Amino acid sequence: MSDRALVALGMLGGALWAIAVVATGVSWGGGWSLPAAMAAGLLPVGLVLAAMIGVLAARRFRDDALRDGRPMPEDPTQRVLSNTVEQTVLGLCLWPFAGWVVGTDLAVVLGWSFALTRLIFWAGYVRSPPLRAFGFAAGFYPTLLATGVGMVEAARTVGTYL
């Protein structure tokens, strides 16, 4: 299978994952407060970030040239960490809205799903860059879908008050 086909298959899988994640978050009946939901959803994300930072710190510690703060040579984990931080910031901006409008359980499910798919992304990136497509898409698409569902729900709700 070509690299392009692997990436397309990963993206399709990520889209299906997004639908399942958002459907689960909408139907789950945990009844969290929004602050509790965000804390529960962001905990696994923070742990994954800590693991990535820890791996890079261990590499610096073992390498005399890197220990003094010199730039690290190209490293897949560094690229994965950078992308994970970017998407975490996106989640911090959008998950509270989706949780507030659609249901707080969604914020919890988004966080746990994101952490899992970041680990899949990391493993795929290290093994073969085309294999990272599913992990990327399955981490990114649920955030977009949940936000879209939230925007539709917000528009529908506002319309009932006009």
URJO-V230110 format. One record per pair of residues at least 4 apart in sequence whose ideal C-beta (glycine too) atoms are under 8 Angstrom apart, sorted by the first residue. I is the first residue (numbers start at 1). J is the second residue. If there is no record, write none. Layout:
i->I j->J
i->I j->J
//
This chain:
i->1 j->5
i->1 j->6
i->1 j->9
i->2 j->6
i->3 j->7
i->3 j->130
i->4 j->8
i->5 j->9
i->6 j->10
i->6 j->130
i->6 j->131
i->6 j->133
i->7 j->11
i->7 j->130
i->7 j->133
i->8 j->12
i->8 j->133
i->9 j->13
i->9 j->133
i->9 j->134
i->10 j->14
i->10 j->124
i->10 j->130
i->10 j->131
i->10 j->132
i->10 j->133
i->10 j->134
i->10 j->135
i->10 j->136
i->10 j->137
i->11 j->15
i->11 j->133
i->11 j->134
i->11 j->137
i->12 j->16
i->13 j->17
i->13 j->134
i->13 j->137
i->13 j->138
i->14 j->18
i->14 j->117
i->14 j->133
i->14 j->134
i->14 j->135
i->14 j->136
i->14 j->137
i->14 j->138
i->14 j->139
i->14 j->140
i->14 j->141
i->15 j->19
i->15 j->137
i->15 j->141
i->16 j->20
i->17 j->21
i->17 j->113
i->17 j->117
i->17 j->134
i->17 j->137
i->17 j->138
i->17 j->141
i->17 j->142
i->18 j->22
i->18 j->137
i->18 j->138
i->18 j->141
i->18 j->142
i->18 j->144
i->18 j->145
i->19 j->23
i->19 j->145
i->20 j->24
i->21 j->25
i->21 j->109
i->21 j->110
i->21 j->113
i->21 j->138
i->21 j->142
i->21 j->145
i->21 j->146
i->22 j->26
i->22 j->106
i->22 j->142
i->22 j->145
i->22 j->146
i->22 j->149
i->23 j->27
i->24 j->28
i->24 j->109
i->25 j->102
i->25 j->103
i->25 j->105
i->25 j->106
i->25 j->107
i->25 j->108
i->25 j->109
i->25 j->110
i->25 j->146
i->26 j->102
i->26 j->103
i->26 j->105
i->26 j->106
i->26 j->149
i->28 j->103
i->28 j->105
i->28 j->106
i->28 j->108
i->28 j->109
i->29 j->105
i->30 j->37
i->30 j->104
i->30 j->105
i->30 j->108
i->31 j->104
i->31 j->105
i->32 j->36
i->32 j->37
i->32 j->40
i->32 j->104
i->32 j->105
i->32 j->107
i->32 j->108
i->33 j->37
i->33 j->104
i->34 j->38
i->34 j->96
i->34 j->99
i->34 j->100
i->34 j->104
i->34 j->107
i->35 j->39
i->36 j->40
i->36 j->104
i->37 j->41
i->37 j->99
i->37 j->104
i->37 j->105
i->37 j->107
i->37 j->108
i->38 j->42
i->38 j->95
i->38 j->96
i->38 j->99
i->38 j->107
i->38 j->111
i->39 j->43
i->40 j->107
i->40 j->108
i->40 j->111
i->41 j->45
i->41 j->95
i->41 j->99
i->41 j->107
i->41 j->108
i->41 j->109
i->41 j->110
i->41 j->111
i->41 j->112
i->42 j->46
i->42 j->91
i->42 j->92
i->42 j->111
i->43 j->47
i->43 j->111
i->44 j->48
i->44 j->111
i->44 j->112
i->44 j->114
i->44 j->115
i->44 j->116
i->45 j->49
i->45 j->88
i->45 j->91
i->45 j->111
i->45 j->114
i->45 j->115
i->45 j->118
i->46 j->50
i->47 j->51
i->47 j->115
i->48 j->52
i->48 j->84
i->48 j->115
i->48 j->118
i->48 j->119
i->49 j->53
i->49 j->81
i->49 j->84
i->49 j->85
i->49 j->88
i->50 j->54
i->51 j->55
i->52 j->56
i->52 j->77
i->52 j->80
i->52 j->81
i->52 j->84
i->52 j->122
i->53 j->57
i->53 j->81
i->54 j->58
i->55 j->59
i->55 j->77
i->56 j->60
i->56 j->72
i->56 j->75
i->56 j->77
i->56 j->78
i->56 j->81
i->57 j->61
i->58 j->62
i->59 j->63
i->59 j->66
i->59 j->72
i->59 j->75
i->59 j->77
i->60 j->66
i->60 j->67
i->60 j->72
i->61 j->67
i->63 j->67
i->64 j->68
i->65 j->70
i->66 j->70
i->66 j->72
i->72 j->78
i->74 j->78
i->74 j->79
i->75 j->79
i->76 j->80
i->76 j->122
i->76 j->125
i->76 j->126
i->77 j->81
i->77 j->122
i->77 j->126
i->78 j->82
i->79 j->83
i->79 j->125
i->80 j->84
i->80 j->118
i->80 j->121
i->80 j->122
i->80 j->125
i->80 j->126
i->81 j->85
i->82 j->86
i->83 j->87
i->83 j->121
i->83 j->136
i->84 j->88
i->84 j->118
i->84 j->121
i->85 j->89
i->86 j->90
i->87 j->91
i->87 j->114
i->87 j->118
i->87 j->139
i->87 j->140
i->87 j->143
i->88 j->92
i->88 j->114
i->89 j->93
i->90 j->94
i->90 j->143
i->91 j->95
i->91 j->110
i->91 j->111
i->91 j->114
i->91 j->143
i->92 j->96
i->94 j->98
i->94 j->143
i->94 j->146
i->94 j->147
i->95 j->99
i->95 j->106
i->95 j->107
i->95 j->110
i->95 j->111
i->95 j->143
i->95 j->146
i->96 j->100
i->96 j->107
i->97 j->101
i->97 j->147
i->97 j->150
i->98 j->102
i->98 j->106
i->98 j->107
i->98 j->110
i->98 j->146
i->98 j->147
i->98 j->149
i->98 j->150
i->99 j->103
i->99 j->104
i->99 j->105
i->99 j->106
i->99 j->107
i->99 j->108
i->99 j->110
i->100 j->104
i->100 j->150
i->101 j->150
i->101 j->153
i->101 j->154
i->101 j->157
i->102 j->106
i->102 j->146
i->102 j->149
i->102 j->150
i->102 j->153
i->104 j->108
i->105 j->109
i->106 j->110
i->106 j->146
i->107 j->111
i->108 j->112
i->109 j->113
i->110 j->114
i->110 j->142
i->110 j->143
i->110 j->146
i->111 j->115
i->112 j->116
i->113 j->117
i->113 j->138
i->113 j->139
i->113 j->142
i->114 j->118
i->114 j->139
i->114 j->142
i->114 j->143
i->115 j->119
i->116 j->120
i->117 j->121
i->117 j->134
i->117 j->135
i->117 j->138
i->117 j->139
i->118 j->122
i->118 j->135
i->118 j->139
i->119 j->123
i->119 j->135
i->120 j->124
i->120 j->134
i->120 j->135
i->120 j->138
i->121 j->125
i->121 j->132
i->121 j->134
i->121 j->135
i->121 j->136
i->121 j->139
i->122 j->126
i->122 j->135
i->123 j->127
i->123 j->131
i->123 j->135
i->124 j->128
i->124 j->129
i->124 j->131
i->124 j->132
i->124 j->133
i->124 j->134
i->124 j->135
i->125 j->129
i->125 j->131
i->125 j->132
i->125 j->135
i->127 j->131
i->132 j->136
i->133 j->137
i->134 j->138
i->135 j->139
i->136 j->140
i->137 j->141
i->138 j->142
i->139 j->143
i->140 j->144
i->141 j->145
i->142 j->146
i->143 j->147
i->144 j->148
i->145 j->149
i->146 j->150
i->147 j->151
i->148 j->152
i->149 j->153
i->150 j->154
i->151 j->155
i->152 j->156
i->153 j->157
i->154 j->158
i->155 j->159
i->156 j->160
i->157 j->161
i->158 j->162
//
